[in-house]
Amino acid sequence: MHSTTGEIPYIRFQRAIREKRTLFREFRIIPPFNSTKDIFCLRVERMVNPYRKVSINNLELKVPGAPLHERIQLRISPDKESGVSEVRFWYRDNFLGSQKVKNSELNLVQP
């Protein structure tokens, strides 16, 4: 029992959901994104070179289908346990592909 409202918090919360008087919303991935890795990630922009590659910390990554000499967004989702990061390539709300890279090769965060 809550001292101020005189109600049980769980029951009050359930009633607020039924009456649509709560600020809590169901988590949904809004298009064009198709994964939580596109939302909760590190973001970096890079220019595509004539060989359709981008460079990040002296590591070149191939980006098939990327427009030449345009800036694309790299969305990096590191996984500390496996030691591998997934780099997802985006250009103007279009997913171009992804590539897995060792965290040690990316060298993004210094301990």
Rosetta blueprint (number, residue, H / E / L):
1 M L
2 H L
3 S L
4 T L
5 T L
6 G L
7 E L
8 I L
9 P H
10 Y H
11 I H
12 R H
13 F H
14 Q H
15 R H
16 A H
17 I H
18 R H
19 E L
20 K L
21 R L
22 T L
23 L L
24 F L
25 R L
26 E L
27 F L
28 R L
29 I L
30 I L
31 P L
32 P L
33 F L
34 N L
35 S L
36 T H
37 K H
38 D H
39 I L
40 F L
41 C L
42 L E
43 R E
44 V E
45 E E
46 R E
47 M E
48 V L
49 N L
50 P L
51 Y L
52 R L
53 K E
54 V E
55 S E
56 I E
57 N L
58 N L
59 L E
60 E E
61 L E
62 K E
63 V L
64 P L
65 G L
66 A L
67 P L
68 L L
69 H L
70 E L
71 R E
72 I E
73 Q E
74 L E
75 R E
76 I E
77 S E
78 P E
79 D E
80 K L
81 E L
82 S L
83 G L
84 V E
85 S E
86 E E
87 V E
88 R E
89 F E
90 W E
91 Y E
92 R L
93 D L
94 N E
95 F E
96 L E
97 G E
98 S E
99 Q E
100 K E
101 V E
102 K E
103 N H
104 S H
105 E H
106 L H
107 N L
108 L L
109 V L
110 Q L
111 P L
